[in-house]
């Protein structure tokens, strides 16, 4: 798979990332609605709204939905609404989840194009232009355009590791998936939608823990196209504690598995064949986690002496780390066009050890949650995640 992602990212970069800088004056920019769902975001929401209100985009509104926050988020939003005429605030008394908050905001929006960002994110000034341009130039079947999340807090080991990881799992993998023609998921932290496409698929699934993955599959099953725009940057915060990362990754893994369980019938429709490889990759990734654990335990208990065990572990570790380092270098090289991340390549040495081993147990832990969630149904509520620290870049 590493060779596959490396090849795909090279093809994408060579064929689709050599365009000139966008000429803003050549377009008649339509109005957009920027949707910001919030839950217990008193520490970050003011900064996010401040940045959004000063965008140079000619015509936009901001709709912030306070989804039953238990802190001062609602009070801060009301104060901000008094300062910025472009901001509209909707306050819900009960936490019903991010997907439900986006539902409400979409119904309240007055624009055909919806730009969704997280409440800790700082949107680059040119990001709306790069996202909306796809809808204007690429045809009516473009249903969504996902951007390029960048990490703000980079002064801890976990922050640096996630910076390297994001270049790989978002940068290289999304580039490769776009070459195939389908993507596993848009990035919920920065994505633009055509409202007509969302309405066509019934908007977001309110019973899915990861609304971004779920809506991506709904759109593509209805043959709406999803694009990836690496120049649409959005600066975000990531967890800086092991507990925060664990909760985030279990949630991501659970969301992926819920999608696999819900969309198993894509193989019954030959028209869905272009998304089959993405589905199979998710199945194989889950199988890999179980097989890695089984094989590792087998060799630990079957080794006749410590020398045999160390030789086996060293050979396999060396092979995987070499492939990982090649993929991570290519990923950081691609993203270095937009963000000075190549200097963090040194921290890639920690990535295979920390990420792969932890990810095995994350995937396994998420499986019972996914099955229980599918059987239970109801609203998929959310908790305020670990946002880390707001360090300067």
URSULLIN-V92578 format. One record per residue. N is the residue number from 1. SS is DSSP state (h for helix, s for strand, l for the rest). D_LAST is the distance of its C-alpha to the last C-alpha in Angstrom with 1 decimal. Layout:
N	SS	D_LAST
N	SS	D_LAST
//
This chain:
1	l	31.6
2	h	29.0
3	h	31.2
4	h	31.5
5	h	27.7
6	h	27.3
7	h	30.2
8	h	29.2
9	h	25.6
10	h	27.2
11	h	29.7
12	h	27.3
13	h	25.1
14	h	28.3
15	h	30.0
16	h	27.5
17	l	24.3
18	l	26.1
19	l	26.6
20	l	26.0
21	l	23.4
22	l	24.9
23	l	27.2
24	h	26.8
25	h	30.1
26	h	32.1
27	l	31.8
28	l	33.4
29	l	30.5
30	l	31.9
31	l	30.9
32	s	28.4
33	s	28.0
34	s	24.5
35	s	25.2
36	s	23.1
37	s	24.9
38	s	24.1
39	l	25.3
40	l	24.5
41	l	21.2
42	l	21.8
43	l	18.4
44	l	16.4
45	h	19.0
46	h	19.1
47	h	15.4
48	h	16.1
49	h	19.4
50	h	18.2
51	h	15.9
52	h	18.8
53	h	21.4
54	l	19.9
55	l	19.9
56	l	22.1
57	l	24.0
58	l	27.6
59	l	29.0
60	s	27.4
61	s	27.9
62	s	25.7
63	s	27.6
64	s	26.2
65	s	28.3
66	s	28.4
67	s	29.9
68	l	31.8
69	l	29.0
70	l	30.3
71	l	27.9
72	l	27.2
73	h	25.6
74	h	28.8
75	h	29.2
76	h	25.7
77	h	26.2
78	h	29.6
79	h	28.3
80	h	25.7
81	h	28.5
82	h	30.4
83	h	27.7
84	l	26.8
85	l	29.9
86	l	28.1
87	s	27.3
88	s	30.0
89	s	30.0
90	s	32.1
91	s	32.6
92	s	34.2
93	l	36.1
94	l	35.7
95	l	32.9
96	l	34.0
97	l	30.8
98	h	28.0
99	h	30.4
100	h	32.9
101	h	30.4
102	h	29.6
103	h	33.3
104	h	33.9
105	h	31.2
106	h	32.5
107	h	36.0
108	h	34.9
109	l	33.0
110	l	34.8
111	l	33.1
112	l	33.9
113	s	30.2
114	s	28.0
115	s	24.2
116	s	23.1
117	s	19.7
118	l	18.7
119	l	18.6
120	l	15.0
121	l	13.7
122	s	12.2
123	s	14.3
124	l	13.6
125	l	16.5
126	l	18.2
127	h	18.1
128	h	21.5
129	h	23.2
130	h	22.5
131	h	23.5
132	h	26.6
133	h	27.8
134	h	28.8
135	h	31.2
136	h	32.7
137	h	33.2
138	l	33.6
139	l	36.5
140	l	37.6
141	l	37.0
142	s	33.2
143	s	32.5
144	s	28.7
145	s	25.6
146	s	22.6
147	s	19.1
148	s	16.1
149	s	13.8
150	s	10.2
151	s	8.6
152	l	5.8
153	l	7.0
154	l	7.0
155	l	8.8
156	l	12.2
157	h	14.7
158	h	15.1
159	h	11.5
160	h	11.6
161	h	15.1
162	h	14.4
163	h	11.8
164	h	14.8
165	h	17.2
166	h	15.9
167	h	16.1
168	h	19.7
169	h	21.0
170	h	19.6
171	h	19.2
172	h	22.4
173	h	24.5
174	h	24.1
175	h	24.8
176	h	27.9
177	h	29.1
178	h	29.0
179	h	31.1
180	h	33.5
181	l	33.4
182	l	32.4
183	l	29.2
184	l	29.0
185	l	26.7
186	l	24.6
187	l	21.1
188	l	21.8
189	l	18.3
190	s	18.9
191	s	22.5
192	s	25.1
193	s	28.8
194	s	32.1
195	h	33.9
196	h	37.2
197	h	35.9
198	h	34.7
199	h	38.1
200	h	39.9
201	l	38.5
202	l	38.8
203	l	35.2
204	l	33.1
205	l	34.9
206	l	34.8
207	l	36.2
208	l	33.4
209	l	30.6
210	l	28.1
211	h	29.0
212	h	26.7
213	h	28.6
214	h	31.9
215	h	31.7
216	h	30.6
217	h	33.9
218	h	36.0
219	h	34.9
220	h	35.5
221	h	38.8
222	l	39.9
223	l	38.9
224	l	36.0
225	s	33.5
226	s	29.8
227	s	27.4
228	s	24.0
229	s	21.8
230	s	18.7
231	s	17.7
232	s	17.5
233	s	13.8
234	s	12.8
235	s	9.6
236	s	11.0
237	l	11.2
238	l	13.3
239	l	15.9
240	l	15.4
241	l	19.2
242	h	21.8
243	h	23.8
244	h	21.2
245	h	20.6
246	h	24.4
247	h	25.1
248	h	22.6
249	h	24.0
250	h	27.6
251	h	27.1
252	h	25.9
253	h	28.8
254	h	31.2
255	h	30.2
256	h	30.8
257	h	34.1
258	h	35.2
259	h	34.8
260	h	36.8
261	h	39.5
262	h	39.8
263	l	39.9
264	h	42.2
265	h	44.7
266	h	42.8
267	h	45.0
268	h	48.1
269	l	47.0
270	h	47.0
271	h	45.1
272	h	42.0
273	h	42.1
274	h	38.9
275	h	37.0
276	h	39.1
277	h	36.8
278	h	33.8
279	h	36.1
280	h	37.5
281	h	34.1
282	h	33.3
283	h	36.8
284	h	36.4
285	h	33.0
286	h	34.7
287	h	37.7
288	h	35.7
289	h	34.2
290	h	37.8
291	h	39.2
292	h	36.7
293	h	37.5
294	h	41.2
295	h	41.3
296	h	39.4
297	h	41.7
298	h	44.7
299	h	43.9
300	h	43.2
301	h	46.6
302	h	48.5
303	l	47.5
304	l	50.6
305	l	48.7
306	h	45.3
307	h	45.4
308	h	45.8
309	h	43.0
310	h	40.5
311	h	41.6
312	h	41.0
313	h	37.6
314	h	36.5
315	h	37.7
316	h	36.1
317	h	32.8
318	h	32.7
319	h	33.5
320	h	30.8
321	h	28.1
322	h	29.0
323	h	28.8
324	h	25.5
325	h	23.9
326	h	25.4
327	h	24.1
328	h	20.5
329	h	20.5
330	h	21.9
331	h	19.4
332	h	16.3
333	h	18.2
334	h	18.8
335	h	15.3
336	l	14.1
337	l	15.9
338	l	13.3
339	l	10.0
340	l	9.8
341	l	10.6
342	h	14.0
343	h	12.9
344	h	12.6
345	h	16.3
346	h	17.6
347	h	16.6
348	h	18.7
349	h	21.7
350	h	21.2
351	h	20.9
352	h	24.7
353	h	25.8
354	h	23.6
355	h	23.3
356	h	26.8
357	h	28.7
358	h	27.0
359	h	27.3
360	h	31.0
361	h	31.6
362	h	29.3
363	h	31.4
364	h	34.6
365	h	33.7
366	h	32.9
367	h	36.3
368	h	38.4
369	h	36.0
370	h	36.2
371	h	40.0
372	h	40.3
373	h	38.1
374	h	40.2
375	h	43.4
376	h	42.3
377	l	40.9
378	l	39.9
379	l	36.6
380	l	33.5
381	l	31.8
382	l	28.2
383	l	26.6
384	l	23.3
385	l	20.9
386	l	18.7
387	l	15.3
388	l	13.6
389	l	11.5
390	l	9.2
391	l	6.5
392	l	3.8
393	l	0.0
//
